[in-house]
Structure formats: structure tokens, C-alpha cells
Amino acid sequence: MVRPVTPTVRVADGTDVRTVAWLRRQWAEEQAGGTVADAGFDAAMASWWEREHDQRVTWLAEVDGRAAGMLNMLVFTRMPKPRTASSDWPPQWGYVANVYVERPLRDAGIGRALLEAVTAYADEQGFARLVLAPSERSVPFYTRAGFGPATGLLVREGR
Ligand SMILES: CC(C)(COP(=O)(O)OP(=O)(O)OC[C@H]1O[C@@H](n2cnc3c(N)ncnc32)[C@H](O)[C@@H]1OP(=O)(O)O)[C@@H](O)C(=O)NCCC(=O)NCCS
């Protein structure tokens, strides 16, 4: 690990869309190995946010007042079912995605701070579970935060 930093982690709101878009672009350009000239991207991000924000929570990690990373969670609200007063049936679970820390700031605990924010939120809200699809490299990162292999899910890949 490089020198640990203590980021500020906060929930993003509508005024942060450009910052979230900027981080998303950094990530895409890192993957592409250079500039990605997508003139419609910022508008696509703005309309995606408008459409999606009611059912998502996005966290931003900031270091010295500047965005350093993000995490996004889709809140899945289960279909209600009739139940007795005593039955324990958490009505929500979360799908964690878009976990990203700027490359020069990695391995300093910023990602861990983002995961602490989402797991604390899920626990406070009584979520049934959090689910995610890790890259191979990030498996230890998620395992340290309490995630384990999913044994009860099936997946059908797109054709
Ligand atoms: C995954 C990621 C958010 C972790 O952020 P971070 O601030 O470096 O996290 P921390 O400092 O708390 O933890 C470091 C751990 O992250 C993981 N990690 C480091 N570099 C990584 C990379 N390029 N890709 C995926 N995971 C990585 C490792 O598990 C590392 O610990 P380890 O070397 O002991 O195994 C960050 O590496 C990243 O943005 N990677 C690129 C995007 C990505 O892969 N996102 C996750 C997709 S499921």
C-alpha cells in the first residue's frame, strides 16, 4: 500500500453529475489507453442521472477537496408480499457498481473507504444483501470488506 490517505466520502447529488461524468471518463480513457472522443457522453450522463437517481445512491471520495473516486449502488426494491408482523423480510437489496479510484491514488485506502460507506448504508437500511460482479484483480479488495462468493445466483450471459 502507498501512503494511506483519509478521503472524505459523501453521497453525491444532482450538482455532482459533471464530477461523476469526469471520473467515468477517466476510467474509460484508462481502459482505452487514450482519449475517447465521445461528444455525446456528458449529455448521456446527465439524462442517465435524471432517469436513475431515484433508485441509486452514488458516493464520491474526495481528497483535498478534489474528486478521487466513486461508487454507485442500484437499490433493488422487492415486490411487497403479505406477511405477519413478526416475519423478517428485508424489502431491499443493493447492486454495487462503478467502483473507481483514480489510478495515481490507488492502494491508499480510498476504495476501502467507499466500500465502508456503502456497507454502512446497507446495514443501516437493513438491506437483505449487497451484490456485485468483481474483476479478478479486485476480488481480495471486496473479500476484505465482507463479500463472499455467491452460491445462490444463476446468470445467463447476453448473446
Ligand atoms: C478497485 C479499486 C476501486 C480499489 O481502489 P483503491 O483505492 O486502490 O482500494 P484500496 O487501497 O482500499 O485497496 C487496494 C486493493 O484494491 C485492489 N486493486 C488494486 N489495483 C486494482 C486494479 N487496478 N483493479 C482492480 N482492483 C485493484 C487490490 O485488491 C488491492 O489490494 P491488494 O493489492 O492487497 O489485493 C481501484 O483499484 C480501481 O479503481 N480499479 C480500476 C477500476 C476497477 O477495477 N473497479 C472495480 C471493478 S469490479
The ligand as an ORCA input file, in Angstrom:
! r2SCAN-3c Opt
* xyz 0 1
  C     -10.751     -1.442     -7.324
  C     -10.352     -0.039     -6.863
  C     -11.609      0.842     -6.783
  C      -9.729     -0.121     -5.476
  O      -9.452      1.204     -5.043
  P      -8.212      1.512     -4.076
  O      -8.370      2.882     -3.552
  O      -6.945      1.172     -4.765
  O      -8.530      0.449     -2.919
  P      -7.742      0.173     -1.563
  O      -6.493      0.999     -1.463
  O      -8.729      0.280     -0.457
  O      -7.401     -1.367     -1.745
  C      -6.402     -1.798     -2.654
  C      -6.879     -3.092     -3.279
  O      -7.608     -2.834     -4.473
  C      -7.396     -3.895     -5.406
  N      -6.824     -3.323     -6.608
  C      -5.662     -2.652     -6.751
  N      -5.492     -2.266     -8.033
  C      -6.563     -2.712     -8.712
  C      -6.975     -2.606    -10.061
  N      -6.243     -1.983    -10.987
  N      -8.144     -3.161    -10.418
  C      -8.908     -3.791     -9.522
  N      -8.566     -3.918     -8.198
  C      -7.411     -3.374     -7.817
  C      -6.456     -4.869     -4.751
  O      -7.240     -5.889     -4.110
  C      -5.764     -4.011     -3.707
  O      -5.319     -4.725     -2.599
  P      -4.237     -5.907     -2.738
  O      -3.200     -5.407     -3.696
  O      -3.768     -6.085     -1.340
  O      -5.005     -7.096     -3.243
  C      -9.313      0.601     -7.824
  O      -8.200     -0.261     -7.925
  C      -9.825      0.873     -9.212
  O     -10.437      1.910     -9.433
  N      -9.576     -0.029    -10.166
  C      -9.997      0.162    -11.547
  C     -11.488      0.012    -11.673
  C     -11.954     -1.332    -11.157
  O     -11.331     -2.359    -11.400
  N     -13.066     -1.300    -10.413
  C     -13.644     -2.485     -9.826
  C     -14.327     -3.288    -10.866
  S     -15.207     -4.638    -10.142
*
